[in-house]
Amino acid sequence: MKVTPGTRPLDRRTVVAGLAASTAASLFPIPTLGQGTALRVGALLPLTGGLDRHAAQMRLGLDTAADAVNGSGGVLGRPIEIVYADTGTTPRGLAETCARLVREENVAAAIGPFIAAGRKTAARAFGELGVPVVSATNNEGLFCADNFFSVGPTPNQDIFSLVRHLDGGTGRSYFLIGTYSSWQLSSFRQAILKVIYGFNGSVTGQALTPIEEQKFRPIIRWIADTGADTVLFCVPRVPGVHFVHQARELGLLERIKFGWVGFNEMHAHQLPAAEASQVATVSPFVASDTEGGVPDLVARMNRLGGGDVPATYYAYTHYLALAAVAAAAERSGEAHAPAVLDGLKGLTFDSATGPVTIDAESHHAHLGIVAARGSGSNLEIVERLGVIAPEPGCSA
């Protein structure tokens, strides 16, 4: 896995391709702050392996947060620098990468990784060195550690909320689809036991597909044969767009309720309006939101990304992660790893959608959640679900 602090400016097309390797500080030079005293933060991103679109959104959020922090005088007078490390899509070599970020790059905290299989590995590797790591993507919960923090939704915040939004207690029949992923399997099991069955609903079938699957017609015919009236879909990558296209072609999309965990502006941009409008989701962030600081944040992301990278909840949660690290250092009054770790516990800090609190015991974040639906090439909020406390299923 490649660790790349770099000093070269990054052009826009390189951001979109996910091949970036320079730090945020190189993108946003701050001549008034002492570069030698920077607060360095590692970012574990899947820059290679087919997740370049996701990585570009994550990087956009991190770079926007660094720009905001440095533009406001830095952290305790220090600039914040991001050291990007490529994790690919497997945990192979991840522990060594984490150690290198601390020993060679002097990071005081880390953000990531995206891949579910790497979270425990990263937390344990950084934990041995006393460094906090902040996860910024959906996670299945069930794992807590003294140095592990999360600003991404747990199942009760996204999957359970989506089921409640779709179901409303009416006891619908569900067909569940996910990719080969441990967090999806765990999250589905929790949803079935805690929410679907709780509403007297039923599960007519489940399917797991390869990550890059694009031919969904056999599964769509299977769904139709089971008589399911709701599809709960958990395929975060672009192939999910192919499912929606094919479901409409076979006449299924208009006959069912379709809930997509992880549906965001990246996907909506690729769907015709008639198809996007059939897709419901829940999220901690929707770029079209007109309340709070969202319009300003989206405008800043669009300026930095040049409009090539959509502002999605991936960008937002990675923005939150870096903002949390900065706020933790400010809270502790020092910018080294033990101080950041202590400052993250029970931290409350401002965000574009309102205050965010990291639970003092579980280290997972209380998040404002909205229900949304595709609208044109974007998402439109249809219901505000309020701040939902995390239920990771474990305690520190």
Steps between C-alpha positions, in 0.01 A plus 500: 500500500642830397538788746527828314542831680617676184537869426372527143175687434218269397308567182124445483508199270741324733254549787222338298725211400592441864871494421579790730799487725572850631396630839225748561764747613653494152162585354441786738831667593471700821806726512400656835513169685817316592520189281746335737242481778217355294240264644533205262204265440516176304222426249449134403317517166434245223685698233535188285290189449190637327379736769644817350161679493450433869857598584458829313197586714680408821800706399279795411355498852841475664654772285202730563533448876874567489437816300244619755721425801813654349307801374388564859852493643560128529490285812654674799683715248627202303398413143333166452653270239354183352726209405315280251561124499358264240328199657358354181200278572655236727660515846820346366795697634275739692665450840838585349355810334355618831834452676681687222259794525588537868871422499601666173229760438441597865121501478315575824172348378363309204174486302366189329522244360200464268510122479310327780759224530765756585340685791603259772846460347553876488364557851726234647807613307456864600396397850837335561655840426250705702350671196125561451328394178167647383277298267292710261285243317199281577592221736331196650590598856591209728856629540624755749850581620657770712659666195221431246244770423230523234307782334339262249149357551443178693218266383238657726576841348484405132362149430249493787391856425451415133284199588288712733465767231395245237287288728336728752401196706290341226690170489630495145669206324868556425757369259854590612795549264859573593852444376746254651573699811507409867350831609204461266431147620517610864287808434236296318482251787450782747234663280305175464500423871457849641284687250344294221371226729414764757255646249360151432669513163653211309806425291422318175860462390858623525772525237869582522671610182863551399617857555519586129185311393308674219251234384213500746214372283497146652473650849231745387292212360554311826374802697189517283435130553518532880233769506709735713363853512822664625865468401767596753811555293851536642739529205710815555680498168391616157367154391193585706406738219484201265257328736264798490518517118426129466225500763319768305550317169336189648213699649594440865609848606151651477338209688715499813644729762873527443732598785871540426741526793780729385314657206645847443555776247767297319238240410221749435714678241504178298128424512217642290261705714223241460724233651664713769159606632421136583802467731476585870785523748600647835816697556678739738543742210324604179668763286174672400411571866430872543524505880789577734848521355443247220472750211826668602681168544381373161609825337848462650521138388393597150767770486774262612382211285429716199156342469652170381452318831148501649452601862364181655466362850838331449650846456304627799593226747867528405469876553354420843784262582772758443294770673469267800877447517560876489233567763641226726847657493353842575299352786807334651724799440771285340553354151665164568337156477410442870341844521296448183389158625382641832337798332288278273328325791163667559587779255225729372586719203311707245423376150305617197198297615520595867699387805658154483579311820734203522370268770738488795459123545453346156693773310237504222328820391148627555393603149217698349331272246269589210292284266542594135401398150662546164394820328642583161874451530500565876327392819206674663422480871153361568518456879728620778547218748691708754816417693533125553728358766736225384441140601827328414423200716810526713663730752856619537 
